[in-house]
Amino acid sequence: MEATGCYGDALATYLHEQGCVVSVVNPAQIKSFGGAQLRRAKTDKTDAKLIAQFCQDMHPAPWTPHRCMCESCRRWCIACPHSRIWKPRNRIDWELQLA
């Protein structure tokens, strides 16, 4: 699946918990791959086929959930220090993240 910040984390976590192998890929990589395939059409159906072809050809690394997947962090991922998109507001927040 394409990386969508915290929006795709719930789906990726659910699929991982169900035993599926999940890969979360930068959308720019898939776009570049599509350009190399000379694909110009942009619909949901062609995007899905392109992502499937990308995974078959490139074998992206499996995704694993963040170490902190408590319910509040899933709901408010922007505030979670373990989230990829969390940014410390000040020195104290930064030190709390490192603790």
Rosetta blueprint (number, residue, H / E / L):
1 M L
2 E E
3 A L
4 T L
5 G H
6 C H
7 Y H
8 G H
9 D H
10 A H
11 L H
12 A H
13 T H
14 Y H
15 L H
16 H H
17 E H
18 Q L
19 G L
20 C L
21 V L
22 V L
23 S L
24 V L
25 V E
26 N L
27 P H
28 A H
29 Q H
30 I H
31 K H
32 S H
33 F H
34 G H
35 G H
36 A H
37 Q L
38 L L
39 R L
40 R L
41 A L
42 K L
43 T L
44 D H
45 K H
46 T H
47 D H
48 A H
49 K H
50 L H
51 I H
52 A H
53 Q H
54 F H
55 C H
56 Q H
57 D H
58 M H
59 H L
60 P L
61 A L
62 P L
63 W L
64 T L
65 P L
66 H L
67 R L
68 C L
69 M L
70 C L
71 E H
72 S H
73 C H
74 R H
75 R H
76 W L
77 C H
78 I H
79 A H
80 C L
81 P L
82 H L
83 S L
84 R L
85 I L
86 W L
87 K L
88 P L
89 R L
90 N L
91 R H
92 I H
93 D H
94 W H
95 E H
96 L H
97 Q H
98 L H
99 A L
